[in-house]
Amino acid sequence: MTVLAATVLFLNAVFNVFAWPRFFQRVSKDARARDAAGKTTAFYKVHAVLLGVALLLALVSLVAGVLVLL
């Protein structure tokens, strides 16, 4: 059971590290990301926070997976 739990945690970490930065690249290029003056909008900022949380969860999942195996 511990190997299964570690595997799920590692898969979560890998998914977050690969999927979210690619998604954020698309968000950055979206017309809603900047206003007419070129300043970032709430759309951009919310997605930046989501990216940060996803990467933090990836790190936590990686550490937890290692700890489960130990």
C-alpha positions as CSV (number, residue, x, y, z in Angstrom):
1,M,0.0,0.0,0.0
2,T,2.9,2.4,0.7
3,V,4.3,1.9,-2.7
4,L,0.9,2.7,-4.2
5,A,0.6,5.9,-2.1
6,A,4.2,7.0,-3.1
7,T,3.4,6.3,-6.8
8,V,0.3,8.4,-6.7
9,L,2.2,11.3,-5.0
10,F,5.0,11.1,-7.5
11,L,2.5,11.0,-10.4
12,N,0.8,14.1,-9.0
13,A,4.2,15.9,-8.7
14,V,5.1,15.0,-12.3
15,F,1.7,16.1,-13.6
16,N,1.9,19.5,-11.9
17,V,5.4,20.2,-13.0
18,F,4.7,19.4,-16.7
19,A,1.1,20.5,-17.1
20,W,0.8,23.8,-15.3
21,P,3.8,25.7,-16.7
22,R,2.6,24.8,-20.2
23,F,-0.9,26.0,-19.4
24,F,0.5,29.2,-18.0
25,Q,2.3,29.9,-21.2
26,R,-1.0,29.8,-23.0
27,V,-2.5,32.1,-20.3
28,S,0.3,34.6,-20.8
29,K,-0.4,34.8,-24.5
30,D,-4.2,35.2,-24.0
31,A,-5.6,38.6,-24.8
32,R,-7.3,38.7,-21.3
33,A,-3.9,38.6,-19.6
34,R,-3.1,42.2,-20.2
35,D,-5.2,45.4,-20.5
36,A,-4.9,48.0,-23.2
37,A,-2.0,49.7,-21.3
38,G,-0.1,46.4,-21.1
39,K,-0.6,45.9,-17.4
40,T,-1.4,42.4,-16.1
41,T,-5.0,41.8,-15.3
42,A,-6.7,39.8,-12.6
43,F,-7.0,36.9,-15.1
44,Y,-3.2,36.7,-15.3
45,K,-2.7,37.2,-11.5
46,V,-5.2,34.5,-10.6
47,H,-3.6,32.0,-12.9
48,A,-0.1,33.0,-11.6
49,V,-1.3,32.1,-8.1
50,L,-2.7,28.8,-9.3
51,L,0.6,28.0,-11.0
52,G,2.4,28.8,-7.7
53,V,0.1,26.6,-5.7
54,A,0.4,23.7,-8.2
55,L,4.2,23.9,-8.1
56,L,4.1,24.0,-4.3
57,L,1.8,21.0,-4.2
58,A,4.2,19.2,-6.6
59,L,7.1,19.8,-4.2
60,V,5.0,18.7,-1.2
61,S,3.9,15.6,-3.1
62,L,7.5,14.7,-4.0
63,V,8.7,15.1,-0.4
64,A,5.7,13.2,1.0
65,G,6.3,10.4,-1.6
66,V,9.9,10.1,-0.5
67,L,8.9,10.1,3.2
68,V,6.3,7.4,2.6
69,L,8.9,5.1,1.0
70,L,11.3,5.7,3.9
